[in-house]
């Protein structure tokens, strides 16, 4: 992963990638630009969850045991997402 130096100009932080091998800098980035760039590099997939669609799909499951199993799993996922 790239390394960056924080450069503060008139109280405003900027960031520049520093290449130790080349002993030089890349372009100057604002904090928002750096965060956006890093997020694009590390996020592999975007998953959208629509709770209404999930609830509707659960109601359509005829087998009560299957429905209860999935509801328990969803509650588990919700619980661990808050930890």
C-alpha positions, -999 to 999 in steps of 0.1 A, spaced: 0 0 0 12 35 -8 25 58 19 15 94 22 29 125 38 5 150 54 14 186 44 -4 214 63 -6 247 44 -23 276 62 -39 251 86 -54 229 58 -41 194 55 -31 180 21 -16 146 12 11 135 -12 21 100 -20 57 95 -13 77 69 -32 107 58 -12 122 40 -41 121 71 -63 126 95 -34 98 117 -48 62 128 -45 30 123 -64 3 149 -68 -11 169 -39 -46 157 -27 -72 170 -4 -83 148 25 -116 141 7 -98 132 -25 -74 108 -6 -102 91 13 -122 86 -19 -92 72 -38 -84 48 -9 -120 36 -7 -120 29 -44 -89 8 -40 -101 -13 -11 -138 -18 -17 -143 -50 -37 -181 -50 -40 -211 -29 -31 -240 -47 -16 -274 -29 -13 -299 -42 12 -336 -33 10 -353 -44 42 -388 -42 27 -379 -66 -1 -363 -90 24 -393 -89 46 -416 -95 16 -395 -124 4 -395 -140 39 -433 -138 40 -435 -157 7 -416 -187 21 -442 -213 28 -423 -236 51 -424 -221 86 -391 -238 97 -373 -223 67 -387 -189 73 -378 -190 110 -343 -202 102 -337 -173 78 -352 -148 102 -328 -160 129 -299 -157 106 -309 -121 96 -312 -112 133 -277 -127 138 -262 -106 109 -279 -75 122 -264 -81 157 -228 -87 145 -230 -57 122 -235 -34 152 -204 -49 171 
